[in-house]
Amino acid sequence: MKKLTKLLTTATIATGLFAGAASAEDMRIAVVAKALGIGFFEAAAKGAEEAAAELGDVEIIYTGPTDTTAEGQIEVINSLIAQKVDAIAVSSNDTDALVPTLKKAMQRGITVISWDSGVAEEGRQMHLNPSSNPLIGNMIIKLAADELPEGGQVAILSATTTSTNQNIWIEEMNKVMGNYPGVEVVATVYGDDLADKSYREATGLMQSYPDLDAIIAPTSVGIVAAAQAVVDAGKVGEVNVTGLGLPSEMAGAIESGASKSFAIWNPIDLGYSATMIAYHLAKGDAVAEPGASIPMGRMGEVTLDETNSGAMADPFVYDASNIADFKDIF
């Protein structure tokens, strides 16, 4: 029997107001987002539901804090520990800050994995990257450089200063900058995965750098906000917004010309894969260790490296030629 429990606040978790009683045999897997209300994580929750329906004996608890802070996630995780869930799959807001709480969860016999945005090795059993970090890093700068054959100025609008995944992708991007002569990164700013702050930061970039050619946002919140800022500033055709986003949220930006192209993996697949991994580890029919292959249902298997990390799939590029095929899906 599969159930979805969506917990809107940590208080809801603490009081145990679940949407229906779970079977005694159900495995309870908590899927913890960076924050509630973000389209990417809502789509991932749909994937978790799909995996639970396929497995048949899983209850999904989809939850997260109301803002993208480590403190909020720690409160959520402590409440899940008190609920004695079987597994926690978390997209973290901070690499290190969650470790003590997640270690406590593992000491209590709870399976812990991270996905999307990882935690330090000692705080989880394995980490699922949505794609290969080098491939993502190269992709986000390539998308900008492809529209700048003679070079130009680009700026980065990231999530938070402590977001594990964005920091790694930017680092990987910097490693391959030599492959794109004439392209210069003039600034990196942070919108904290908040739409209003990301909008202000994008506006500030265009004001501070009047010759700016592109804004790269490796975050689904930031890329939408930046595209709107470009439209409002009357700079469509002058400043191209690219990075990582959702087709449903970026279709308008492609149509307006504020964005020529962007990339993302399928968050539904990511939530599905994370749930499958957590299930098999909690059941004990897979072990998280270097070189191990862990089943991910219809997504195949993930093979772990020396840090117990693995990649799900390559990023996919969306543009005017294909956006209509995906905008109603996620």
HUUR-V904378 format. One record per pair of residues at least 24 apart in sequence whose ideal C-beta (glycine too) atoms are under 10 Angstrom apart, sorted by sequence separation. I is the first residue (numbers start at 1). J is the second residue. D is the distance in whole Angstrom. If there is no record, write none. Layout:
I_J_D, I_J_D
This chain:
1_25_8, 2_26_8, 61_85_6, 69_93_6, 70_94_4, 73_97_8, 74_98_6, 77_101_5, 81_105_5, 84_108_7, 86_110_7, 87_111_4, 88_112_5, 89_113_5, 90_114_5, 91_115_6, 92_116_8, 93_117_7, 95_119_6, 96_120_5, 99_123_3, 166_190_9, 197_221_9, 198_222_4, 201_225_8, 202_226_4, 205_229_8, 206_230_7, 214_238_10, 215_239_6, 216_240_9, 217_241_7, 218_242_10, 219_243_7, 220_244_6, 221_245_9, 228_252_9, 272_296_8, 273_297_7, 277_301_10, 1_26_6, 3_28_9, 5_30_9, 6_31_10, 7_32_10, 27_52_9, 63_88_10, 68_93_5, 69_94_8, 70_95_9, 73_98_6, 76_101_9, 77_102_7, 80_105_7, 81_106_10, 84_109_9, 85_110_6, 86_111_7, 87_112_7, 88_113_8, 89_114_7, 90_115_7, 91_116_4, 92_117_5, 94_119_8, 95_120_5, 98_123_6, 99_124_9, 186_211_9, 187_212_9, 197_222_9, 198_223_9, 199_224_9, 200_225_9, 201_226_8, 202_227_8, 203_228_10, 204_229_9, 210_235_10, 213_238_8, 214_239_6, 215_240_8, 216_241_8, 217_242_8, 218_243_5, 219_244_6, 220_245_5, 221_246_10, 224_249_5, 227_252_8, 228_253_8, 231_256_6, 233_258_10, 272_297_7, 273_298_9, 276_301_10, 277_302_7, 26_52_9, 29_55_9, 36_62_9, 38_64_8, 59_85_9, 61_87_10, 64_90_9, 67_93_9, 68_94_10, 70_96_9, 71_97_8, 74_100_8, 75_101_9, 78_104_8, 81_107_10, 82_108_10, 84_110_8, 85_111_9, 87_113_7, 88_114_9, 89_115_6, 90_116_9, 91_117_5, 92_118_6, 93_119_10, 94_120_10, 96_122_9, 97_123_9, 98_124_9, 140_166_10, 154_180_9, 186_212_7, 189_215_9, 191_217_8, 193_219_6, 195_221_6, 198_224_8, 199_225_4, 202_228_8, 203_229_5, 206_232_10, 207_233_9, 212_238_8, 213_239_7, 214_240_5, 215_241_5, 216_242_6, 217_243_4, 218_244_5, 219_245_8, 220_246_5, 223_249_8, 224_250_7, 227_253_4, 230_256_9, 231_257_9, 232_258_10, 272_298_8, 273_299_5, 276_302_9, 4_31_10, 9_36_9, 36_63_7, 37_64_9, 59_86_9, 61_88_9, 63_90_10, 64_91_8, 70_97_4, 74_101_5, 77_104_9, 78_105_9, 81_108_6, 83_110_10, 89_116_9, 90_117_8, 91_118_9, 92_119_5, 96_123_8, 161_188_10, 163_190_8, 166_193_9, 186_213_10, 192_219_10, 193_220_8, 194_221_7, 195_222_9, 198_225_4, 199_226_8, 202_229_4, 203_230_9, 206_233_5, 211_238_9, 212_239_6, 213_240_7, 214_241_7, 215_242_8, 216_243_5, 217_244_7, 218_245_9, 223_250_7, 226_253_9, 227_254_9, 230_257_9, 231_258_5, 269_296_9, 272_299_7, 273_300_9, 8_36_6, 27_55_8, 36_64_5, 58_86_9, 65_93_8, 69_97_9, 70_98_6, 73_101_8, 74_102_9, 77_105_7, 90_118_9, 91_119_10, 92_120_9, 95_123_9, 141_169_10, 162_190_9, 187_215_10, 188_216_9, 189_217_10, 191_219_7, 193_221_5, 194_222_9, 197_225_8, 198_226_7, 199_227_10, 201_229_9, 202_230_7, 210_238_10, 211_239_10, 212_240_10, 214_242_6, 215_243_8, 216_244_9, 217_245_8, 221_249_9, 224_252_9, 228_256_9, 230_258_5, 269_297_10, 273_301_10, 274_302_10, 7_36_9, 8_37_9, 26_55_10, 29_58_6, 30_59_10, 31_60_6, 32_61_9, 33_62_7, 35_64_5, 36_65_7, 37_66_8, 58_87_9, 60_89_10, 64_93_9, 73_102_10, 81_110_7, 90_119_7, 136_165_8, 140_169_6, 141_170_10, 144_173_10, 151_180_8, 153_182_10, 154_183_6, 155_184_10, 156_185_6, 161_190_6, 163_192_9, 184_213_9, 185_214_10, 190_219_10, 192_221_9, 193_222_7, 195_224_7, 196_225_8, 199_228_6, 200_229_8, 203_232_8, 206_235_6, 214_243_9, 220_249_7, 224_253_7, 227_256_8, 229_258_9, 230_259_8, 269_298_8, 270_299_9, 273_302_7, 6_36_8, 26_56_9, 27_57_6, 28_58_8, 29_59_7, 30_60_8, 31_61_7, 32_62_8, 33_63_7, 34_64_6, 35_65_6, 36_66_6, 37_67_10, 38_68_8, 80_110_8, 136_166_10, 139_169_9, 140_170_8, 151_181_7, 152_182_7, 153_183_8, 154_184_7, 155_185_7, 156_186_9, 157_187_9, 158_188_6, 160_190_6, 163_193_8, 183_213_9, 191_221_7, 192_222_9, 195_225_5, 198_228_9, 199_229_5, 202_232_10, 203_233_7, 209_239_9, 220_250_9, 223_253_8, 227_257_10, 228_258_8, 269_299_6, 26_57_6, 27_58_5, 28_59_5, 29_60_6, 30_61_4, 31_62_5, 32_63_6, 33_64_4, 34_65_8, 35_66_6, 36_67_9, 70_101_9, 92_123_8, 137_168_8, 138_169_10, 141_172_9, 142_173_9, 145_176_10, 150_181_10, 151_182_2, 152_183_6, 153_184_5, 154_185_6, 155_186_6, 156_187_7, 157_188_8, 158_189_7, 159_190_7, 160_191_8, 161_192_9, 183_214_9, 185_216_8, 191_222_5, 194_225_8, 198_229_8, 202_233_9, 227_258_4, 25_57_6, 26_58_6, 27_59_7, 28_60_8, 29_61_7, 30_62_8, 31_63_7, 32_64_6, 33_65_8, 35_67_6, 92_124_9, 133_165_8, 136_168_8, 137_169_5, 140_172_9, 141_173_5, 145_177_9, 148_180_8, 150_182_6, 151_183_5, 152_184_7, 153_185_8, 154_186_7, 155_187_5, 156_188_4, 157_189_6, 158_190_5, 159_191_7, 160_192_5, 190_222_9, 191_223_10, 193_225_10, 206_238_9, 226_258_8, 227_259_5, 26_59_4, 27_60_10, 28_61_6, 29_62_10, 30_63_6, 31_64_9, 32_65_9, 34_67_9, 35_68_5, 77_110_9, 90_123_9, 136_169_5, 137_170_7, 139_172_10, 140_173_6, 141_174_9, 149_182_9, 150_183_10, 151_184_7, 153_186_5, 154_187_9, 155_188_7, 156_189_7, 157_190_8, 158_191_7, 159_192_7, 160_193_7, 189_222_9, 195_228_9, 199_232_8, 206_239_6, 226_259_9, 266_299_10, 277_310_9, 23_57_7, 26_60_10, 30_64_10, 34_68_5, 35_69_8, 90_124_8, 134_168_9, 135_169_10, 136_170_10, 137_171_7, 138_172_7, 139_173_9, 141_175_10, 142_176_8, 145_179_8, 146_180_9, 148_182_7, 152_186_10, 153_187_9, 155_189_7, 156_190_9, 157_191_6, 158_192_9, 159_193_4, 160_194_9, 191_225_7, 205_239_9, 224_258_10, 22_57_10, 33_68_9, 34_69_9, 77_112_9, 89_124_9, 92_127_9, 130_165_8, 133_168_5, 134_169_9, 137_172_3, 138_173_7, 141_176_7, 145_180_4, 148_183_6, 158_193_9, 159_194_9, 191_226_8, 223_258_10, 224_259_9, 227_262_9, 277_312_10, 6_42_9, 22_58_9, 23_59_8, 36_72_10, 88_124_9, 129_165_8, 133_169_6, 136_172_7, 137_173_4, 141_177_7, 144_180_8, 145_181_9, 148_184_10, 223_259_7, 22_59_4, 35_72_7, 90_127_10, 91_128_10, 127_164_9, 134_171_10, 135_172_8, 136_173_8, 137_174_8, 138_175_9, 139_176_10, 142_179_8, 145_182_9, 202_239_9, 273_310_10, 21_59_10, 34_72_9, 35_73_9, 87_125_10, 127_165_10, 131_169_10, 133_171_8, 134_172_5, 137_175_7, 138_176_5, 141_179_8, 142_180_7, 145_183_5, 224_262_10, 274_312_9, 6_45_7, 20_59_9, 22_61_10, 34_73_8, 89_128_8, 91_130_10, 129_168_9, 133_172_5, 134_173_9, 137_176_7, 141_180_6, 144_183_7, 159_198_9, 202_241_8, 223_262_6, 273_312_5, 19_59_10, 33_73_9, 36_76_10, 132_172_9, 133_173_10, 137_177_10, 158_198_9, 272_312_10, 273_313_9, 4_45_7, 18_59_8, 32_73_6, 48_89_8, 134_175_8, 138_179_8, 142_183_10, 144_185_10, 157_198_6, 223_264_9, 4_46_9, 19_61_10, 117_159_9, 134_176_8, 138_180_9, 141_183_7, 157_199_10, 217_259_10, 220_262_9, 270_312_6, 6_49_10, 18_61_8, 33_76_9, 117_160_10, 158_201_9, 173_216_8, 215_258_10, 269_312_7, 270_313_9, 4_48_8, 32_76_6, 120_164_9, 141_185_8, 157_201_6, 215_259_9, 220_264_7, 269_313_7, 4_49_5, 32_77_7, 44_89_9, 117_162_10, 119_164_7, 157_202_6, 173_218_8, 214_259_10, 217_262_9, 218_263_9, 3_49_9, 30_76_8, 73_119_10, 117_163_6, 118_164_5, 155_201_9, 170_216_9, 214_260_9, 216_262_10, 265_311_10, 266_312_9, 2_49_7, 30_77_8, 44_91_8, 116_163_10, 117_164_5, 118_165_7, 155_202_9, 157_204_10, 169_216_10, 220_267_8, 265_312_6, 266_313_8, 2_50_9, 4_52_7, 13_61_8, 32_80_8, 116_164_9, 117_165_4, 157_205_7, 170_218_7, 265_313_6, 2_51_9, 3_52_8, 4_53_9, 30_79_9, 68_117_10, 70_119_10, 116_165_6, 117_166_8, 155_204_10, 156_205_9, 169_218_5, 265_314_8, 266_315_10, 2_52_4, 3_53_10, 13_63_6, 30_80_5, 41_91_7, 114_164_8, 115_165_10, 117_167_9, 118_168_8, 155_205_5, 168_218_10, 169_219_10, 265_315_6, 266_316_8, 1_52_9, 2_53_5, 12_63_8, 30_81_10, 40_91_9, 114_165_10, 117_168_9, 154_205_10, 155_206_9, 166_217_9, 167_218_10, 263_314_9, 264_315_7, 265_316_7, 1_53_10, 2_54_9, 28_80_9, 153_205_10, 166_218_5, 263_315_4, 264_316_7, 2_55_7, 10_63_8, 30_83_8, 38_91_10, 155_208_9, 165_218_8, 166_219_6, 262_315_10, 263_316_6, 264_317_9, 2_56_7, 4_58_10, 5_59_7, 6_60_9, 7_61_6, 8_62_10, 9_63_9, 10_64_9, 155_209_7, 165_219_9, 262_316_10, 263_317_5, 264_318_7, 1_56_7, 2_57_8, 3_58_8, 4_59_8, 5_60_7, 6_61_8, 7_62_7, 8_63_8, 9_64_10, 10_65_7, 28_83_8, 30_85_5, 154_209_9, 163_218_9, 262_317_7, 263_318_7, 1_57_7, 2_58_6, 3_59_5, 4_60_5, 5_61_5, 6_62_5, 7_63_4, 8_64_9, 9_65_9, 10_66_9, 28_84_8, 29_85_7, 30_86_9, 31_87_9, 32_88_6, 34_90_9, 35_91_10, 153_209_6, 163_219_8, 166_222_9, 261_317_6, 262_318_6, 263_319_10, 1_58_9, 2_59_7, 3_60_7, 4_61_8, 5_62_7, 6_63_7, 7_64_8, 9_66_7, 28_85_4, 29_86_6, 30_87_7, 31_88_8, 32_89_7, 33_90_8, 34_91_5, 153_210_10, 155_212_6, 261_318_7, 262_319_8, 1_59_8, 2_60_7, 3_61_9, 4_62_7, 5_63_8, 6_64_10, 8_66_8, 27_85_9, 28_86_5, 29_87_5, 30_88_5, 31_89_5, 32_90_4, 33_91_6, 34_92_8, 35_93_8, 153_211_6, 154_212_7, 155_213_9, 156_214_10, 157_215_6, 158_216_9, 159_217_9, 261_319_4, 27_86_5, 28_87_8, 29_88_8, 30_89_7, 31_90_8, 32_91_7, 34_93_5, 152_211_8, 153_212_5, 154_213_6, 155_214_8, 156_215_8, 157_216_7, 158_217_7, 159_218_8, 160_219_9, 259_318_9, 260_319_7, 261_320_8, 26_86_9, 27_87_7, 28_88_10, 29_89_7, 30_90_8, 31_91_9, 32_92_8, 33_93_10, 152_212_8, 153_213_5, 154_214_4, 155_215_5, 156_216_5, 157_217_4, 158_218_6, 159_219_4, 259_319_8, 260_320_8, 261_321_9, 266_326_9, 14_75_9, 32_93_10, 152_213_3, 153_214_8, 154_215_7, 155_216_7, 156_217_8, 157_218_8, 158_219_6, 159_220_9, 259_320_10, 261_322_10, 262_323_9, 268_329_8, 269_330_9, 10_72_8, 13_75_9, 14_76_10, 151_213_9, 152_214_7, 154_216_6, 155_217_9, 156_218_8, 157_219_8, 159_221_7, 261_323_9, 264_326_9, 268_330_6, 10_73_10, 13_76_7, 16_79_9, 150_213_10, 159_222_7, 257_320_9, 266_329_8, 267_330_6, 10_74_10, 11_75_10, 13_77_10, 14_78_9, 15_79_9, 157_221_10, 158_222_7, 254_318_7, 259_323_10, 266_330_7, 10_75_5, 13_78_9, 14_79_5, 18_83_9, 97_162_8, 148_213_6, 157_222_5, 254_319_7, 255_320_8, 9_75_10, 10_76_5, 13_79_4, 14_80_10, 16_82_9, 32_98_9, 93_159_9, 94_160_8, 96_162_8, 147_213_8, 148_214_7, 156_222_9, 157_223_8, 254_320_6, 264_330_9, 9_76_9, 10_77_9, 12_79_9, 13_80_6, 16_83_7, 93_160_7, 94_161_10, 95_162_7, 147_214_7, 251_318_9, 254_321_10, 10_78_8, 11_79_9, 14_82_7, 94_162_5, 95_163_9, 96_164_9, 145_213_10, 157_225_8, 250_318_7, 254_322_10, 255_323_8, 7_76_8, 10_79_5, 13_82_8, 14_83_9, 93_162_7, 94_163_8, 95_164_5, 144_213_8, 145_214_9, 157_226_5, 247_316_10, 251_320_10, 254_323_5, 255_324_10, 9_79_10, 10_80_9, 13_83_7, 92_162_9, 93_163_7, 94_164_8, 95_165_10, 144_214_4, 253_323_9, 254_324_9, 44_115_8, 92_163_9, 93_164_9, 143_214_9, 144_215_8, 145_216_10, 155_226_9, 244_315_8, 247_318_5, 252_323_10, 7_79_8, 13_85_10, 44_116_8, 91_163_10, 92_164_6, 95_167_8, 144_216_5, 157_229_9, 246_318_9, 251_323_5, 255_327_10, 7_80_9, 91_164_9, 92_165_9, 95_168_10, 141_214_9, 143_216_8, 245_318_8, 250_323_7, 251_324_8, 254_327_9, 91_165_8, 169_243_9, 30_105_10, 41_116_8, 141_216_7, 169_244_8, 242_317_10, 247_322_9, 248_323_10, 251_326_8, 252_327_9, 7_83_10, 40_116_8, 140_216_5, 247_323_6, 250_326_10, 251_327_4, 140_217_9, 166_243_10, 242_319_10, 247_324_9, 250_327_8, 251_328_9, 140_218_5, 166_244_9, 247_325_8, 248_326_8, 249_327_9, 139_218_9, 165_244_9, 247_326_4, 248_327_5, 30_110_9, 246_326_9, 247_327_5, 248_328_7, 137_218_9, 246_327_9, 247_328_8, 248_329_7, 249_330_9, 28_110_10, 29_111_8, 30_112_10, 32_114_9, 34_116_8, 136_218_7, 247_329_7, 248_330_6, 32_115_9, 33_116_9, 34_117_7, 246_329_10, 247_330_7, 27_111_9, 29_113_10, 31_115_9, 155_239_9, 157_241_9, 246_330_6, 154_239_10, 158_243_9, 44_130_10, 153_239_10, 154_240_9, 157_243_8, 156_243_9, 152_240_9, 154_242_9, 40_130_10, 70_160_9, 68_159_7, 69_160_8, 68_160_6, 70_162_7, 148_240_8, 69_162_9, 147_240_5, 68_162_9, 146_240_10, 68_163_8, 147_242_8, 144_240_7, 146_242_9, 143_240_9, 144_241_9, 145_242_10, 143_241_10, 144_242_5, 93_192_10, 143_242_4, 144_243_8, 93_193_9, 142_242_9, 143_243_7, 141_242_9, 143_244_9, 140_242_7, 141_243_10, 139_242_9, 140_243_5, 139_243_9, 140_244_7, 139_244_9, 136_244_8, 131_244_10, 147_260_5, 130_244_9, 146_260_8, 147_261_8, 146_261_8, 143_259_9, 144_260_9, 143_260_8, 144_261_9, 143_261_5, 142_261_10, 143_262_7, 143_263_6, 142_263_9, 140_262_9, 68_191_10, 69_192_9, 139_262_10, 140_263_7, 68_192_6, 139_263_5, 34_159_8, 67_192_8, 68_193_5, 139_264_10, 34_160_9, 67_193_9, 68_194_7, 67_194_8, 136_263_8, 135_263_10, 136_264_10, 34_163_8, 136_265_9, 34_165_10, 131_263_9, 131_264_9, 130_264_8, 131_265_5, 130_265_4, 129_265_9, 130_266_9, 130_267_8, 130_269_9, 131_270_10, 130_270_5, 129_270_10, 128_270_7, 130_273_9, 130_274_10, 128_273_6, 128_274_5, 127_274_10, 128_276_10, 116_265_9, 128_277_6, 127_277_10, 128_278_9, 68_219_10, 116_267_8, 126_277_7, 125_277_9, 126_278_9, 40_193_10, 68_221_9, 125_278_9, 116_270_6, 38_193_7, 115_270_6, 116_271_9, 126_281_7, 115_271_8, 125_281_6, 35_192_10, 38_195_10, 125_282_10, 35_193_7, 37_195_10, 115_273_8, 116_274_8, 34_193_7, 35_194_9, 115_274_4, 114_274_9, 115_275_9, 126_286_10, 113_274_7, 126_287_10, 127_288_9, 113_275_10, 115_277_8, 125_287_9, 126_288_4, 115_278_9, 125_288_4, 126_289_9, 113_277_6, 124_288_9, 125_289_9, 126_290_10, 113_278_5, 111_277_9, 112_278_9, 126_292_8, 128_294_9, 111_278_6, 111_279_9, 113_281_7, 126_294_7, 128_296_8, 111_280_9, 112_281_9, 113_282_10, 111_281_5, 112_282_10, 111_282_4, 146_317_10, 110_282_8, 111_283_9, 143_315_10, 109_282_9, 111_284_9, 129_302_9, 128_302_6, 143_317_7, 113_288_8, 127_302_10, 136_311_9, 139_314_9, 140_315_9, 142_317_9, 112_288_10, 126_302_8, 128_304_10, 129_305_10, 133_309_9, 135_311_8, 139_315_5, 143_319_9, 43_220_9, 111_288_9, 127_304_9, 134_311_10, 138_315_10, 139_316_10, 126_304_6, 127_305_10, 132_310_10, 133_311_8, 135_313_10, 136_314_9, 139_317_8, 40_219_9, 41_220_9, 91_270_9, 125_304_10, 126_305_10, 132_311_5, 135_314_6, 136_315_6, 40_220_4, 91_271_10, 127_307_7, 129_309_6, 131_311_6, 132_312_9, 135_315_6, 38_219_9, 39_220_6, 40_221_8, 113_294_10, 126_307_9, 127_308_7, 128_309_8, 129_310_7, 130_311_7, 131_312_7, 132_313_9, 38_220_7, 39_221_8, 89_271_8, 126_308_4, 127_309_4, 128_310_6, 129_311_5, 130_312_5, 131_313_6, 132_314_7, 38_221_6, 91_274_9, 125_308_7, 126_309_7, 127_310_8, 128_311_8, 129_312_7, 130_313_7, 131_314_6, 132_315_9, 37_221_10, 89_273_10, 90_274_9, 124_308_8, 126_310_7, 127_311_10, 128_312_6, 129_313_10, 130_314_10, 131_315_5, 34_219_10, 39_224_9, 89_274_4, 121_306_10, 124_309_10, 130_315_8, 131_316_9, 35_221_9, 89_275_7, 121_307_6, 34_221_10, 87_274_10, 120_307_10, 121_308_7, 87_275_9, 89_277_8, 121_309_9, 89_278_5, 118_307_9, 87_277_9, 88_278_8, 89_279_10, 87_278_4, 118_309_7, 86_278_8, 87_279_7, 89_281_10, 86_279_9, 87_280_10, 87_281_7, 88_282_10, 86_281_10, 87_282_4, 113_308_9, 114_309_9, 86_282_5, 87_283_10, 116_312_10, 85_282_10, 86_283_9, 115_312_9, 43_246_7, 40_244_9, 42_246_10, 40_245_9, 43_248_8, 39_245_9, 40_246_6, 39_246_5, 38_246_10, 39_248_7, 40_249_9, 62_271_9, 39_249_6, 60_271_9, 60_275_7, 58_275_7, 50_268_7, 54_272_8, 58_276_10, 47_266_8, 49_268_9, 50_269_9, 47_267_7, 48_268_9, 51_271_8, 52_272_9, 55_275_8, 58_278_9, 43_264_10, 46_267_8, 47_268_4, 50_271_8, 51_272_5, 54_275_9, 55_276_8, 58_279_6, 44_266_9, 45_267_9, 46_268_5, 47_269_6, 48_270_9, 49_271_8, 50_272_5, 51_273_8, 54_276_8, 57_279_9, 43_266_8, 44_267_5, 45_268_9, 47_270_6, 48_271_4, 49_272_9, 51_274_8, 52_275_6, 40_264_8, 43_267_4, 44_268_7, 47_271_3, 48_272_7, 51_275_4, 52_276_10, 55_279_6, 58_282_10, 42_267_8, 43_268_5, 44_269_9, 46_271_7, 47_272_4, 48_273_10, 50_275_8, 51_276_5, 54_279_10, 55_280_10, 41_267_7, 42_268_10, 43_269_9, 44_270_5, 45_271_6, 46_272_8, 47_273_7, 48_274_7, 49_275_9, 50_276_10, 51_277_9, 57_283_10, 40_267_5, 43_270_8, 44_271_3, 47_274_8, 48_275_4, 51_278_9, 52_279_8, 39_267_8, 43_271_7, 44_272_8, 47_275_7, 48_276_9, 51_279_7, 55_283_10, 38_267_10, 41_270_10, 42_271_9, 44_273_10, 47_276_9, 40_270_9, 41_271_8, 44_274_7, 45_275_10, 48_278_9, 40_271_10, 44_275_9, 33_271_9, 31_271_6, 55_297_8, 31_274_7, 54_297_6, 31_275_7, 54_298_8, 29_274_9, 51_296_9, 29_275_6, 51_297_6, 29_276_10, 31_278_8, 50_297_9, 51_298_9, 29_277_10, 30_278_9, 50_298_9, 51_299_10, 29_278_5, 29_279_7, 27_278_9, 27_279_6, 47_299_10, 29_282_7, 28_282_9, 27_282_6, 27_283_7, 47_330_9, 46_330_8, 43_329_9, 44_330_9, 43_330_4, 42_330_9, 40_330_9, 39_330_8
